[in-house]
């Protein structure tokens, strides 16, 4: 690559030598220290090769001697490039200015991306980042990733750690949110095992404590299944932290409703489009009135900065805002789709309630009134109903 640039700056020529012994010109170049390359013999006693433009005159001086004829085939770079640049001075200046501006703009942030946030919004993180200097138009070489990370983590307890990577005019912040601490169970505190839900016990596995129920027993929510107060043959009593796995059959009946009519949007009139030019942190609007003209409307905003892939982003972009007016009208719903949607919601809710339990059987019923569509789920499940009840 550097060799190509050197040849372009110095200038090269491609020459053709014809005669009885065209190789004599190569001997001439070697004797006088003239650099040449890419020599290639041709038909009918000819030879082509490349040399630097500065040596072209010396080589051409041998034309007509010793029966040799030398012809200039092409010339690239060097003085030819300079002459071409003079004829296009304005374009060269504009290109140089553009390259300079692009290089300078790459020292400022024009694109900030956030990754890894689920609970926190991008806007919340961007607000805190701007407080420590990571903002649009900021001079990023003056930023310290360690200081930014320390500030964000101290100001936002929801974030466990953060990394900030800056490449040219683009900042990429990766965050990891804190995971809630699990509830700590004191295994030395005495407690009973009670039924967290009503059901019929299928099997019990008592690890600690005294059983108060058995397989086949029908229990209601809150009934004691395993006691933490244990007695011995000597009559002494002691309290323990009861532990047990109690698998039982449980039954659920859950309902969900939806209106038979819903308000739907119907577009009215045309869509208004407002265009703005973004230069750095300034916004130039090409519309006169920014107030909302309609009582009911949808707005779609699009903001784009001009960028060269992932290399850098220029401080130049545009914003487009499209506003569409609409009105709402009550219209009947698609009942078949609504029933399927409610069934999926009910099953998801049932799975949430039983956790790691299993659904043994399920059936749905549908009913409706003049205004409401109701779907009811009745299901039999198998799950662990053991729950701890601490002593006061």
Long-range contacts (C-beta under 8 A, 24 or more apart in sequence): 7-52, 7-77, 8-76, 8-77, 8-78, 8-81, 9-77, 9-78, 9-81, 10-52, 10-53, 10-54, 10-77, 10-78, 11-52, 11-53, 11-54, 11-75, 11-76, 11-77, 11-78, 11-79, 11-80, 11-81, 12-50, 12-51, 12-52, 12-53, 12-75, 12-76, 12-77, 12-78, 13-50, 13-51, 13-52, 13-53, 13-56, 13-72, 13-73, 13-74, 13-75, 13-76, 14-48, 14-49, 14-50, 14-72, 14-73, 14-74, 14-75, 15-48, 15-49, 15-50, 15-51, 15-56, 15-59, 15-60, 15-70, 15-71, 15-72, 15-73, 16-42, 16-46, 16-47, 16-48, 16-70, 16-71, 16-73, 17-46, 17-47, 17-48, 17-49, 17-68, 17-69, 17-70, 17-71, 18-44, 18-45, 18-46, 18-47, 18-68, 18-69, 18-71, 19-45, 19-66, 19-67, 19-68, 19-69, 20-45, 20-67, 21-45, 21-66, 21-67, 21-68, 22-46, 22-47, 22-68, 23-47, 24-66, 24-68, 25-49, 25-59, 25-62, 25-68, 25-70, 28-59, 28-62, 29-55, 29-59, 32-58, 34-58, 34-59, 48-73, 52-78, 53-77, 53-78, 53-79, 53-80, 54-78, 102-308, 102-312, 102-314, 105-169, 105-312, 105-313, 105-314, 105-315, 106-168, 106-169, 106-311, 106-312, 107-139, 107-140, 107-141, 107-169, 108-137, 108-138, 108-139, 108-140, 108-169, 108-315, 109-134, 109-135, 109-136, 109-137, 109-138, 109-140, 109-166, 109-169, 109-170, 109-171, 110-136, 110-137, 110-169, 110-170, 110-305, 110-313, 110-314, 110-315, 111-169, 111-170, 111-171, 111-305, 111-307, 111-313, 112-136, 112-170, 112-171, 112-173, 113-170, 113-171, 113-172, 113-173, 114-173, 114-175, 115-172, 115-173, 115-174, 115-175, 116-174, 116-175, 116-176, 116-177, 117-175, 117-177, 118-177, 119-158, 119-177, 120-156, 120-158, 120-159, 120-175, 120-177, 124-156, 125-152, 125-156, 125-159, 125-173, 125-175, 128-152, 128-155, 128-156, 129-173, 131-155, 134-164, 134-171, 134-173, 136-281, 137-280, 137-281, 137-315, 140-166, 140-169, 140-171, 167-310, 168-311, 168-312, 168-313, 169-312, 169-313, 169-314, 169-315, 170-307, 170-310, 170-312, 170-313, 185-388, 186-241, 187-241, 188-241, 189-241, 189-390, 189-391, 190-228, 190-229, 190-239, 190-240, 190-241, 190-242, 190-390, 190-391, 191-228, 191-241, 191-242, 191-388, 191-389, 191-390, 191-391, 192-224, 192-225, 192-226, 192-227, 192-228, 192-242, 192-388, 192-389, 192-391, 193-224, 193-225, 193-226, 193-228, 193-242, 193-243, 193-244, 193-246, 193-386, 193-387, 193-388, 193-389, 194-222, 194-223, 194-224, 194-225, 194-387, 194-388, 194-389, 195-219, 195-220, 195-221, 195-222, 195-223, 195-225, 195-246, 195-248, 195-385, 195-386, 195-387, 196-221, 196-385, 196-386, 196-387, 197-221, 197-248, 197-250, 197-383, 197-385, 198-250, 199-248, 199-249, 199-250, 199-251, 199-385, 200-248, 200-249, 201-225, 201-246, 201-247, 201-248, 202-247, 202-248, 202-249, 202-382, 203-246, 203-247, 204-244, 204-245, 204-246, 204-247, 205-244, 205-245, 205-246, 206-242, 206-243, 206-244, 207-243, 207-244, 207-245, 208-240, 208-241, 208-242, 208-243, 208-244, 209-240, 209-241, 209-242, 209-243, 209-244, 211-244, 213-246, 219-248, 219-385, 224-389, 225-385, 225-386, 226-386, 228-391, 239-391, 242-388, 244-386, 245-384, 245-386, 246-384, 246-385, 246-386, 247-382, 247-383, 247-384, 247-385, 248-382, 248-383, 248-384, 248-385, 249-360, 249-380, 249-381, 249-382, 250-354, 250-357, 250-380, 250-381, 250-382, 250-383, 250-385, 251-378, 251-379, 251-380, 251-381, 252-350, 252-353, 252-377, 252-378, 252-379, 252-381, 253-376, 253-377, 253-378, 254-346, 254-349, 254-350, 254-376, 254-377, 255-346, 255-374, 255-375, 255-376, 255-377, 256-342, 256-345, 256-346, 256-349, 256-374, 256-375, 257-342, 257-372, 257-373, 257-374, 257-375, 258-333, 258-338, 258-341, 258-342, 258-372, 258-373, 259-333, 259-371, 259-372, 259-373, 260-332, 260-333, 260-335, 260-368, 260-370, 260-371, 260-372, 260-373, 261-330, 261-331, 261-332, 261-333, 261-371, 262-330, 262-331, 262-333, 263-328, 263-329, 263-330, 263-331, 264-328, 264-329, 264-330, 264-331, 265-298, 265-326, 265-327, 265-328, 266-326, 266-327, 266-328, 266-329, 267-324, 267-325, 267-326, 268-325, 268-326, 268-327, 269-325, 271-322, 271-323, 271-324, 272-322, 272-323, 272-324, 273-320, 273-321, 273-322, 273-323, 274-320, 274-321, 274-322, 274-323, 275-318, 275-319, 275-320, 276-318, 276-319, 276-320, 276-321, 277-317, 277-318, 278-303, 278-305, 278-316, 278-317, 278-318, 278-319, 279-315, 279-316, 280-315, 283-319, 292-323, 293-323, 293-325, 294-323, 294-325, 296-325, 296-326, 296-327, 296-328, 297-323, 297-324, 297-325, 297-326, 298-323, 298-324, 298-326, 299-323, 333-373, 335-368, 335-373, 338-373, 339-366, 339-373, 339-375, 342-373, 342-375, 343-375, 343-377, 346-375, 346-377, 347-377, 350-377, 350-379, 350-381, 354-381, 354-383, 355-383, 356-383, 356-384, 357-381, 357-382, 357-383, 357-384, 358-382, 358-383
